[in-house]
Amino acid sequence: MVSKYQKSGIFKLNNIAMNTKKGNFIPQDAEEMGYHEYLDYWVCKCKNFEKLDGFNACDRYGNLISPIGAEYCRCERCGSVIEVKTHSIIGINPNPDRGRF
């Protein structure tokens, strides 16, 4: 049987993502980001928010892309990959492909 990670090009070995065409993305169980009501900001689990180190548009594997129509963003402090619509952290990519961005 082929796992969902093998189909997507990601192979895990002892909880370490191997470098593949998808980079160093490590999938995680979805975890909702925190929200600071007083400042009106979404806050990453590392306590980063948009006015500190901020977030950059990325693909679902944490590799940086053009921000136009991006469905995911990456925390620039810890590398967490966040689904924008649900504000859920879906994984981490500590060493993304930065491309031209």
ChimeraX attribute file (.defattr): number of C-alpha atoms within 10 A of each C-alpha:
attribute: neighborCount
match mode: 1-to-1
recipient: residues
	/A:1	4
	/A:2	6
	/A:3	9
	/A:4	10
	/A:5	12
	/A:6	11
	/A:7	9
	/A:8	11
	/A:9	13
	/A:10	21
	/A:11	20
	/A:12	14
	/A:13	7
	/A:14	6
	/A:15	9
	/A:16	11
	/A:17	17
	/A:18	17
	/A:19	14
	/A:20	12
	/A:21	12
	/A:22	21
	/A:23	19
	/A:24	22
	/A:25	29
	/A:26	23
	/A:27	20
	/A:28	12
	/A:29	9
	/A:30	14
	/A:31	14
	/A:32	17
	/A:33	17
	/A:34	15
	/A:35	14
	/A:36	10
	/A:37	8
	/A:38	6
	/A:39	8
	/A:40	8
	/A:41	14
	/A:42	17
	/A:43	18
	/A:44	25
	/A:45	15
	/A:46	12
	/A:47	13
	/A:48	18
	/A:49	21
	/A:50	14
	/A:51	8
	/A:52	10
	/A:53	13
	/A:54	15
	/A:55	21
	/A:56	21
	/A:57	23
	/A:58	25
	/A:59	19
	/A:60	22
	/A:61	26
	/A:62	31
	/A:63	24
	/A:64	21
	/A:65	19
	/A:66	13
	/A:67	14
	/A:68	7
	/A:69	8
	/A:70	16
	/A:71	15
	/A:72	27
	/A:73	27
	/A:74	30
	/A:75	27
	/A:76	17
	/A:77	16
	/A:78	16
	/A:79	19
	/A:80	27
	/A:81	33
	/A:82	31
	/A:83	22
	/A:84	14
	/A:85	8
	/A:86	13
	/A:87	20
	/A:88	19
	/A:89	24
	/A:90	21
	/A:91	22
	/A:92	22
	/A:93	23
	/A:94	19
	/A:95	13
	/A:96	18
	/A:97	18
	/A:98	11
	/A:99	9
	/A:100	7
	/A:101	12
